[in-house]
Amino acid sequence: MRREWIGSTALATTLVSSVCVLSACGGGGGGSNIPGTNNPATAQAAAACTVTQTGPFVAVSLTGQVGQAQFSNGGAVLTYGSYPSSFSNNSLSGSLNLVKDPNNPGVCMDQGGATASMRTVLQSNGVIGISHAMVNGADEPVVLLAQSALAANTSLASLAGTYDLLRYQTDSTGGGQTRSSYVTFTVDSTGGWSMCKNAPSCSTPTATGTFGALPGNASEFEFSSGGLVRGNSFIVNDGSTQILVTAEHDTGSGLVQGLHFGMAQAPWNPLSGPYATNTTDGVAAQTIVYGSAVGAAGKTPIALTTNSPVPGLATALAADGTTVNYLIDTPSGLFVDASNTGNNFAGGPGFFAFGIIPPSN
């Protein structure tokens, strides 16, 4: 189901559904601008992309595929390859030829058919970025984590803390159903975790489990519950906060795949500015965060309720008057947004977006 950014049941036309600042309002999940399908006949007259750090990166897709990513030619090519993980059949492949977006400094786009493609952007410090890749025939947004900045898994205590977590999941047991949720997520010094789904707290945890170090891998934590390894997890500090990223592969009752972003819980303190953002719709957009509001260029900002329902999260009421978007924004410029149609967090369909402030901004 294609939804305009940020969907008719999300922040709707008063947010980024109407913005074409990144010249990417056409196209749903894919199109001609995906790995291996660049079209020289429609190549953009733009300079080759350059990036602050060439990698290697750990790359995690929307449905939890994990690969290694590496820029070459100074940033003009992004190539995905295999990465040693807990899931042997879980990997990314392919490459992107990238040029500078002439309308947005610091943003890169696909060469050929580029106006509809998701964007590739790195933070100014090169620690976190976004891009996209083909996964099982679908073009998916991808988060990039600098391998050199990942926390070593030699100490489970490095995970300890309380996190605001936003999750996107696809559930094969629900006929391919998608859903999103926010979670209060707590990890102790031994790697034991518990969560309260869609609640600030709960007398009985929604789920519990453990983290463990993956043998033979210096920076991957195995995310386990009920005796099963259900995901790959990574910790990175982007210079302002500790961020937990999990690629979910829950085989406990069918197959649930997804992507989780967690930020160490702290009062709402965003880096205000324009974010280049990739979405579940396979569309690039520009989100502008104003501190206590969010919007798009030329549009009236939508007020945020900050530190709600937990410290560090913000909520925005969509134009439909019922749907609530849940937002994370780190002080160094990582934006994550999740919502569900009709706020039906048990069912969905879910919407997810994440973005980065370009280094020139």
C-alpha positions in Angstrom: 0.0 0.0 0.0 1.6 3.2 -1.1 1.2 6.3 1.1 2.3 9.8 0.3 5.1 11.1 2.7 4.0 11.2 5.5 0.9 9.4 4.5 -2.8 10.3 4.5 -3.0 8.7 7.9 0.2 10.3 9.1 1.3 13.9 9.0 -0.4 14.2 5.6 -0.3 17.1 3.1 0.7 19.7 5.7 4.0 17.8 6.2 6.2 16.2 3.6 3.5 14.6 1.4 3.5 17.8 -0.5 7.1 18.7 -0.5 9.2 18.0 -3.6 12.3 19.7 -2.4 14.3 16.6 -3.1 12.6 16.2 -6.5 11.4 12.8 -5.4 7.7 12.9 -5.0 7.1 10.4 -7.8 7.5 6.7 -7.4 6.6 4.2 -4.8 8.6 1.1 -3.8 11.3 1.1 -6.5 11.1 2.2 -10.1 14.0 2.6 -12.4 16.5 4.1 -9.9 17.6 1.0 -8.0 20.8 -1.0 -8.0 21.8 -2.3 -11.3 19.1 -0.3 -13.3 20.7 3.0 -13.8 19.7 4.5 -17.2 22.5 6.6 -18.8 19.9 8.2 -21.2 18.3 10.0 -18.2 21.5 10.7 -16.2 21.4 13.9 -14.3 23.9 16.7 -15.2 25.5 16.7 -11.8 28.9 16.2 -10.3 29.9 12.9 -8.8 28.9 12.4 -5.2 31.5 12.9 -2.5 31.2 11.7 1.1 32.9 12.5 4.4 33.8 8.9 5.1 34.0 6.0 2.6 33.6 3.2 5.1 33.3 0.3 5.6 29.8 0.6 7.0 27.3 -2.0 8.4 24.2 -1.6 6.4 20.7 -2.6 7.7 17.6 -2.5 5.5 14.0 -1.8 6.4 13.3 -5.6 6.7 16.4 -6.4 8.6 18.8 -7.5 5.9 22.4 -6.9 7.0 25.4 -6.2 4.7 28.6 -4.4 4.4 28.6 -1.1 2.5 31.6 0.7 1.0 31.9 3.9 -1.0 34.5 4.1 -3.7 35.7 6.9 -6.1 35.4 9.4 -3.3 31.7 8.6 -2.9 30.5 8.2 -6.5 29.8 4.5 -6.1 28.2 2.7 -3.1 28.6 -1.1 -3.1 26.9 -3.6 -0.9 28.4 -7.0 0.1 28.1 -9.8 2.6 28.6 -9.3 6.3 29.3 -12.0 8.9 26.2 -12.2 11.1 24.0 -14.6 12.9 21.9 -15.2 9.8 23.7 -16.8 7.0 21.1 -16.2 4.3 20.7 -12.5 5.3 22.8 -10.1 3.2 22.7 -7.1 0.9 24.2 -6.9 -2.6 24.3 -4.5 -5.6 25.7 -1.0 -6.2 24.6 2.5 -6.7 26.2 5.1 -9.0 25.7 8.4 -7.2 25.8 12.1 -8.2 25.3 15.3 -6.1 21.8 16.5 -5.9 22.1 19.9 -7.5 19.2 21.3 -5.5 20.3 20.0 -2.1 23.9 20.5 -0.9 25.3 17.5 0.8 22.7 15.1 -0.6 23.5 12.4 -3.2 21.1 10.8 -5.6 21.2 7.9 -8.2 22.6 8.7 -11.5 19.9 8.0 -14.1 16.2 8.2 -13.3 17.4 10.0 -10.2 14.5 12.3 -9.5 12.4 9.5 -8.0 15.2 7.7 -6.1 15.7 7.6 -2.4 18.7 9.6 -1.3 22.2 8.8 0.1 23.5 11.1 2.9 26.1 10.8 5.7 26.2 12.9 8.8 29.0 15.4 8.8 31.1 13.1 11.1 30.5 10.2 8.9 29.1 8.0 11.7 25.5 7.4 10.4 24.0 7.6 7.0 21.0 6.6 4.9 20.7 5.0 1.5 18.7 2.3 -0.2 19.1 -1.2 -1.7 17.2 -4.0 -3.5 15.9 -6.7 -1.1 13.9 -9.6 -2.6 12.8 -7.5 -5.5 11.8 -4.4 -3.5 13.8 -1.2 -3.1 14.2 -0.5 0.6 15.6 2.3 2.7 18.9 1.4 4.4 20.7 2.8 7.5 24.5 3.0 7.3 26.6 2.6 10.5 30.4 3.3 10.3 32.0 0.1 11.4 34.9 2.0 13.1 32.3 3.7 15.4 30.5 0.6 16.5 30.8 -0.4 20.2 32.8 -3.6 20.8 30.7 -6.5 22.0 33.3 -7.5 24.6 31.3 -5.8 27.3 27.6 -6.3 27.6 27.6 -3.4 30.0 28.0 -1.0 27.0 24.4 -1.7 26.1 23.0 -0.8 29.6 20.4 1.9 29.8 16.8 2.8 28.9 16.0 3.5 25.3 13.2 5.1 23.3 12.7 2.6 20.6 10.8 2.9 17.3 10.2 -0.3 15.4 9.0 -1.3 11.9 8.0 -4.9 11.3 6.7 -7.1 8.6 4.9 -10.3 9.7 4.6 -13.3 7.4 2.0 -14.8 9.8 -0.3 -11.8 9.0 -0.1 -12.2 5.3 2.7 -9.7 4.9 1.2 -7.3 7.3 3.3 -4.3 8.3 3.2 -2.5 11.7 5.0 0.1 13.7 5.3 0.7 17.4 7.1 2.7 20.1 8.8 0.8 22.9 10.3 1.7 26.3 13.3 -0.6 26.2 15.5 -1.3 29.2 18.9 -3.2 29.2 20.8 -4.1 32.4 24.6 -4.5 32.8 24.5 -8.2 32.0 22.7 -7.8 28.7 19.2 -8.7 30.0 16.5 -6.7 28.3 12.8 -6.0 28.8 10.3 -3.9 26.9 7.0 -2.2 27.3 5.3 -1.9 23.9 3.3 1.3 23.2 3.6 2.3 26.9 5.9 4.4 29.1 5.9 1.5 31.6 4.2 -1.8 32.4 3.8 -4.0 35.5 4.5 -7.1 33.3 7.0 -6.6 30.5 5.6 -7.2 27.0 8.7 -9.3 26.2 12.1 -10.1 27.8 15.3 -11.6 26.6 19.1 -11.3 26.5 21.9 -9.8 24.4 25.1 -11.8 23.7 28.2 -11.3 21.7 28.3 -13.0 18.3 31.4 -15.2 18.3 33.9 -14.2 15.6 32.4 -10.7 15.2 33.8 -7.8 17.2 30.8 -5.5 17.1 27.5 -7.5 16.7 25.3 -8.4 19.6 22.8 -11.3 19.2 19.3 -10.2 20.2 17.6 -13.2 21.8 14.3 -14.1 23.4 12.7 -17.4 24.3 15.9 -19.3 23.6 16.1 -18.0 20.0 18.4 -15.5 18.4 15.9 -13.1 16.8 18.1 -10.3 15.5 21.4 -8.6 15.0 22.1 -5.5 17.1 24.7 -2.8 16.9 25.5 0.1 19.2 27.0 3.4 17.9 27.6 6.7 19.6 27.2 9.4 17.0 28.8 12.1 19.1 25.7 13.1 21.0 23.9 10.0 22.2 24.0 6.2 22.2 22.0 4.6 19.4 20.9 1.0 19.3 20.0 -0.5 15.8 18.5 -4.0 15.5 17.9 -6.0 12.4 15.0 -8.3 13.4 14.6 -11.9 12.3 12.0 -13.3 14.7 11.3 -16.9 13.8 9.4 -17.7 17.1 6.0 -17.9 15.4 6.4 -17.5 11.7 8.8 -14.8 10.5 8.8 -11.2 11.6 11.4 -9.0 10.0 12.2 -5.4 10.7 14.3 -2.5 11.8 14.5 -1.0 15.3 16.0 2.4 16.2 16.7 3.1 19.9 18.0 6.3 21.4 19.3 6.5 25.0 16.3 8.1 26.8 16.9 11.8 27.5 14.8 14.9 27.2 13.8 16.0 23.7 16.7 18.0 22.3 16.7 17.8 18.4 19.1 19.2 15.9 16.9 21.6 14.1 17.2 21.8 10.3 16.2 20.1 7.1 16.6 16.3 7.0 16.9 14.2 3.9 14.6 11.3 4.6 13.9 7.9 3.1 10.5 6.2 3.7 8.7 2.9 3.6 7.0 4.2 0.4 10.4 4.2 -1.4 10.2 7.9 -1.7 12.7 10.6 -0.7 11.5 13.7 1.1 12.7 16.6 3.2 11.6 17.0 6.8 12.3 20.2 8.6 12.5 20.0 12.4 12.0 23.3 14.2 12.6 22.1 17.8 9.0 22.0 18.9 7.4 21.7 15.4 7.9 19.7 12.2 7.1 20.6 8.7 8.2 21.1 5.1 9.5 24.0 3.1 6.8 26.5 2.4 4.2 24.7 4.6 2.9 25.6 8.0 4.8 23.6 10.6 2.8 21.1 12.8 3.3 21.5 16.5 4.9 18.7 18.4 4.1 17.5 21.9 7.6 16.9 23.2 8.7 14.4 25.8 5.5 12.5 25.2 4.6 9.7 25.9 8.2 9.3 27.3 11.2 11.6 27.7 12.9 12.0 24.3 9.9 11.1 22.1 7.7 13.7 20.4 4.3 13.2 18.9 2.5 15.0 16.1 -1.2 14.8 15.3 -1.9 14.1 11.6 -4.3 16.1 9.5 -6.9 13.3 9.8 -7.2 14.3 13.5 -6.6 10.8 14.8 -3.3 9.3 13.7 -0.3 10.1 15.9 3.3 10.1 14.6 6.0 9.2 17.1 9.4 10.9 16.4 13.0 10.5 17.6 15.5 13.2 16.8 19.1 13.0 18.2 21.1 16.2 19.0 23.5 15.3 16.1 20.9 14.9 13.5 19.2 11.4 13.2 15.4 11.6 12.6 13.1 8.6 12.9 9.3 8.6 12.5 6.8 5.8 12.9 3.0 5.7 12.7 0.2 3.2 12.0 -3.0 3.6 10.1 -5.7 4.5 12.6 -3.1 4.0 15.4 -3.9 0.3 15.3 -0.5 -0.7 16.6 -1.6 -4.3 16.9 -2.3 -4.5 13.2 -1.2 -1.7 10.9 -0.3 -1.0 8.2 2.7 0.7 9.6 4.7 3.6 8.2 8.4 4.3 8.9 10.9 7.0 7.8 14.4 7.9 8.8 16.7 10.7 7.8 19.9 12.7 8.3 20.8 16.4 8.2 23.2 16.8 5.2 26.7 17.8 6.2 26.5 21.2 4.4 23.6 22.2 6.6 
